[in-house]
Amino acid sequence: MFGFITKFKENRAIAAEANRVIQEKEDFESKQRFFSDLIELSKEFTYVKFDGTALNITHDSYNDAHIALKELRILKKKAAIKKREITDRYKEIRDDYSQEVGNRDPMVWTVGTGKFGTVMRAGARAGRAAARAQMADVKRNKEIAVAPWDGMIDALDRAIVKMETVKVKYEAAK
């Protein structure tokens, strides 16, 4: 009896470690996709470039700063669109789950209070708990996928403010 419990705990620990490794791999792949998407978005710009680690903005005059500011605003809009695409994908999953919950049969109380009824209710509770856990994983994955885009949008906001400051300095120097 106790050997079974020990084996069960070991298996749970192994499963938890495997899930952690899988999650780290998914996080790494998500970051790689984010960086490659961002590099692709900034390729068409002249003054704003993303090299995989930093956002580089080059300007030598008022006109260059003005164009770089426009490019930053366009890049911010493109990042917001990418974020919205991810959010919409997960919204569809949430809508399906809500539909499933709405169409769910009520808890089976009419089968009696004996062993059979207890087993039936336990099965229904377990199924519902599994669906809630799966939905929690979906929400967590959405937060992981959206977080880099939120950070990039914030960074672009800060870069826009800096470029507006640079533009004002060029105007003052005229």
N, C-alpha and C positions, 0 to 999 in steps of 0.2 A: 504494500500500500504506500509506504513512504517513498519507495524507489520511484513509483509512478509520479508522485508529487514533485520530487526532485527533477525528474526527467522533464516534466511539464514546465517547470520554472526555467530549466536550461533552454528548452525549445523557445519559450517566450523571449528570453534574452537574445538568443540567436536571431529570431525574427525581428526584434527591435533593432538590433545592429544592422541587419540586412536592409531594413526600411530606412535607416539613417544614411547608409551608403548610397542607396538608390536616390534618396532625396538630395544628397550632396551632388550627385551626378546630374540630376535634373536641374538643380540650381545653376551649376556650371554651364550646362548647355543653354539654359535660358539667358545667362549673361553673354555667352558667345553670340547668340542670335541677336540680342539687343545691340551689341557693339557692331556686328556686321550690318544690321539695319541702319544704324546711325551713320556709319561710314558711307553706306550707299546713299543715304539722304543728303549728305554734305558734299558728294562728289561733284554735283553740278554748280556749286558756288565758286566764286572767284576769291573772295576775301575771308570766308569762314570755312574752315576745314576741321574735321575730326579725324585724328590719327589713330584712334583705338584707346588712347589714354587721356587725351586732353583736347579741349576745344581751342583751336588756334585762330586768332583774328588778326589780320594784317591790314594796316592802313597808313598812308603817308600824307594824306591831305583831307580837307573837309569833305570833298566829293567821295573819296574812298571810304571815309567813316560813314557817310550817308548811305552808300550802297551796302556796306557791311551791316549796318543797322537794319536795312530792309531784308538782307539775307538772314539775319538772326531771327527776325519776326516770321519769315517764311519757314525757317527750320523749326521754330516753336510750333507753328500751326501744323506742320507735318508730323511732329512728335505727338501732338495732341490727337491727330487723326489715328496714328498707330495705337495710341493708348485706348482710344474709343473702339477700335476694331477688337482689341483684346477684351475690353469690358463687354462689348456686345456679344462676343462668343460665349462668355461665361453667363451673360444674362439669359441666353437661350437655354442653357443647362438649368439655371435656377427656375425658369418658367416651366420647363418640363417636370422638375421636381414638385413645384407647386401644384401643377395639374395632377400629378400622381397622388399627392397628399389629398387633394380635393376629391378625387375619385376613389379613395381608399374605402374599403368596407369597414363598418364600425367594428369595434372590439367585440369578439364573440362571447357574449354573456349568456346567450340562450342555450348553450350546449350543456349547461349544468355546472354544479359546483364540485363534482367528483374529480377523479384523476384525469379522465378524458378532457373535461373542460379546462382543467388546470394546464394540461399539456398544450391544448389548442391556444389558450391565451398566452402562454409562454412563447410559443412559436411566433405568434403575431407580434408580441413585444420585441422579440429578438430581431425579426425582420425590419420593424420600424427603427429600432436602434441602429441596425446596420445601415439603413438608408440615411439616417441622420449623420452617422459617422462619415459616410461617403460624401454627403453634401458639405460637411465640415472640411474634408480634404479638398474639395473643389474650391471652396472659399479661400482656403490657405494658398492653393496654387494660383488663384487669381491675384491675391495680394502679392505673391512673389513675382508674378509676371508683370504686374502694373508698377511695382515699386521703382524699378530703374527708370521708367518713363516719367514718373512723378519727379524723381530726382533730376532728370535731364531738363524737364520743363522749368523747374526751379532754377537750375543753373543757367538756362537760357534767359530767364527773367533777370537774373543778376547781370549777365553779360549785356543785355539790352540797356539796363540802367547805366552800366559803365560806358557803353558806346555813346549813349546820350550825353553823358558827362564829357567825354572826349570831343564830341561834336560841339558842345558849348564852348569848350576851351579853344577849339579851332576858330569859332566865330569871334571869340573875345580877342584872339591874336590878330584878326584882320585889321 
